[in-house]
Amino acid sequence: MPLILCFTVIASVSVGVLAAYATVIGILHAFGRTAQTETVPQRPRLVLVPTQNHASGD
């Protein structure tokens, strides 16, 4: 009897953890990058080019 109870507890916790993981991954895939990139317009990257000099405190 204790072996069956221990197996049942381990199995139910494992199924619960896997279900929670699958739910979070599903939500991230559904509302992740595609939703963010559609609403935010693409902006150019701000990088220093050879004609721009970084201002120093010297």
C-alpha positions in Angstrom: 0.0 0.0 0.0 2.7 2.6 0.8 4.4 1.8 -2.6 1.2 2.5 -4.5 0.6 5.7 -2.6 4.1 6.9 -3.2 3.9 6.1 -6.9 0.5 7.9 -7.1 1.9 11.0 -5.5 5.0 11.1 -7.7 3.0 10.5 -10.8 0.4 13.2 -10.0 3.1 15.8 -9.2 5.0 15.0 -12.4 1.8 15.3 -14.5 1.0 18.6 -12.8 4.5 20.0 -13.4 4.5 19.0 -17.0 1.0 20.5 -17.5 2.1 23.8 -16.0 5.2 23.8 -18.2 3.2 23.1 -21.3 0.7 25.8 -20.4 3.4 28.5 -19.9 5.2 27.5 -23.1 1.9 27.6 -25.0 1.1 31.1 -23.6 4.5 32.4 -24.5 4.2 31.0 -28.1 0.7 32.4 -28.5 1.4 35.9 -27.2 5.2 36.2 -27.5 7.3 37.7 -30.3 4.7 37.9 -33.0 2.3 40.0 -30.9 5.1 42.3 -29.8 6.6 42.9 -33.2 3.3 43.6 -34.8 2.4 46.4 -32.4 5.9 48.0 -32.1 7.3 49.5 -35.3 10.8 48.6 -36.2 13.3 51.2 -35.2 16.9 51.5 -36.5 19.6 50.2 -34.2 21.5 53.0 -32.5 25.1 52.2 -33.1 28.2 54.3 -33.4 29.5 54.6 -36.9 33.0 55.8 -37.9 31.8 59.4 -38.4 30.3 59.6 -34.8 32.7 59.9 -31.9 31.9 59.0 -28.4 32.0 62.1 -26.1 34.4 61.5 -23.2 34.8 63.4 -20.0 38.4 64.3 -20.6 
